């Protein structure tokens, strides 16, 4: 018997075909498994991407019920997922605490694995998205209203884009979770604050008027003024840019008033409609007051602390020109160059506090301005031209970034 088996093994006549056939079956099955698992992986990647969008749509549906969010998610999947057969995938949406948990599963047909009796494979994905209510935002718009913004109606298009951004953020946020403030600047700013923080204020508890920057280095931060007069805001430089047709009464006439953080968006939009350009450009002064609006110390109130763990702070700075107003620098010297240097210090200080700073060089390509604004907001700098579409796209993109940060994918 042993000799017979040995002889069979030594023989080569007529053995190649049957042997190849025997080996081909497992080889084909192995190849089929590899091909079908690649298809499964690709499908799960597609499911995951579509599910992320569906979960975000469900999470950002303002004040919606769980059933309404589920319907929104399923509708999103129907519109955006490539269908592979007539059986729709199973989509599940559940509210858990401050998040939406979404899952999707689908039986997809196999190709070569059918040879091994496996007709279908299970593709699935899961994602989790924080509800908007779990994140809050404070956004301050620091907007150039110097005289050049009146050229070709630039301020009109800027205001329209800003109003649209506010509306989008309002729609993407739960009630009470989003506030916005306005700082219109030219050579000075006009604001309201407690009387003890202003040098020229007399009597009463509240002062409303125009001010320039404080003495250096106070004009590069947000330290609350003390009883020392040199720590306060004031009207120090009564030159031609701040007098006669450009004095504080002109700021009042043109509605150039600082609006502290508020969720009264009707009021925000009304002020954006009302404001008109005037005078020179003091970019650093606008940034200084923008930071003060976002800071939780006096003179402004109603602002979240930097460490509350819920609120994200944003400052959007827009200008269409160079710094043309003087500012205080070291040694109580006052010139335009100090204003440029102070802006860089202010932006760095804000970023150090976790404030997200965006800068916009609107209809300007002057390297002196663009380099300054790039330094102010690295990676968050924009350079739109004067037409309405460009500035609208910039504000829309910023709104999208803020919305995405408030509604976070957790997975």
C-alpha positions, 0 to 999 in steps of 0.5 A, a space after each residue: 500500500 505504501 509503495 502504491 501511494 509513493 508511486 502516485 505521488 511521483 507520477 505527473 501524468 494527467 495531475 495538473 488540471 485536477 490539482 489546479 482546480 482544487 487549488 483555484 477554489 480557495 484562491 478565488 474565495 480569498 480574492 473574493 473576500 479581499 474585494 468584498 471587504 474593500 467594498 465594505 470599507 469604502 461603503 462604511 466610509 461613505 456612510 460615515 461621511 453622510 451620517 456626520 452631515 445628517 447628525 449635524 443637520 439634526 443637531 442644529 435644528 433649532 428647538 426640534 423634538 427627537 422625532 423631528 430630528 430623526 426625520 431631518 436626519 433620514 431625509 438628509 441620508 435619502 438625499 445624499 447617500 448613493 443607493 446600492 439597492 432598493 433596501 434603504 439603510 436603517 437610520 437611528 437618532 437618539 438624544 442623550 444629554 447634550 448630544 445627538 447620537 446617530 447610527 446607520 446600518 445597511 445590508 449590502 450585497 456581496 460579489 465574489 463572497 457569494 461563492 462561499 455562500 455569503 450573500 450580504 455584508 453589514 455596513 454601519 457607522 456611528 457618530 455623536 454631535 453636541 447640541 448647539 445648546 451645549 456650546 455658547 458664543 460671544 461674537 464682537 464685530 469691530 468694524 471700520 466706519 472711517 470716511 473711506 468706507 463710504 466710497 462706492 457704498 462699501 459700508 452698506 455691503 459690509 453691514 448687509 453681510 454682517 446682518 446675514 452672518 448674525 442671522 445664520 448664527 442665530 438660526 444655528 444656536 439655541 435660544 440664549 446661547 449666542 450674543 453679539 456686540 458691535 464696535 464701530 470705529 474711526 478716529 474715536 469710538 463713542 460708548 457708554 460706561 461708568 463715569 469713574 472710568 473716564 477723565 473728562 466725565 463729571 457728575 452722574 453715574 453713567 457717561 456717554 461720549 467719545 474717547 481715544 486710547 488710554 496711556 501705554 501700555 494700558 491701551 494694549 490690554 483690558 486692565 480696569 481703570 483705577 482712581 488714577 487719572 492716567 489709567 482712564 479713557 479720555 479725549 486727549 488729542 483734540 486735533 482736526 481729526 477729532 474736532 469741528 465736523 469730526 467731533 463727538 456730536 458727529 459720531 452721535 449723528 451717524 449712530 456710531 455707538 458701541 453696542 455691548 454683547 446682546 441677544 437682541 438681534 433686532 437691535 443689532 440689525 437696526 444699528 447696522 442699518 443706521 451707522 454711517 462713515 466718518 473721519 480717520 481710521 484708528 484700528 487699534 482703538 477698535 480692537 481695544 474696545 472689542 477686547 473689553 466687550 469680550 472681557 469679563 471685567 469692568 467697564 462692560 458687563 454681561 460677558 462670560 468668564 474665559 474659563 466657564 468651559 462652555 462659551 467661546 469668544 470671537 472677535 472679527 476685525 474689519 478695516 479698509 485702510 491703514 492706521 491714520 490716527 495717533 496712539 500712545 506708546 512708551 514714554 507718553 509719545 504719540 504717533 501712528 506707528 504706535 497704533 500699528 504696534 499696539 494692534 499687534 499686541 492687542 491681537 496677541 493678547 486676545 489670542 493668548 486668552 483663547 479669543 478667536 480673532 478673525 481679520 478682514 482687509 476689505 478692498 485693500 491690498 496695501 502690504 502695510 495693512 495686509 501684513 499687519 492684519 495677517 499678524 493679528 489673525 494668523 490663519 484667519 485672515 481674509 482679503 475680499 474686494 469691494 463687491 458685495 459677493 466677496 464680503 458676503 462670502 467671507 462673513 458666511 465662511 466665518 459664520 460656518 466656522 463658528 457654527 461648526 465649533 459650537 456643534 461639535 462632532 464627538 464620534 
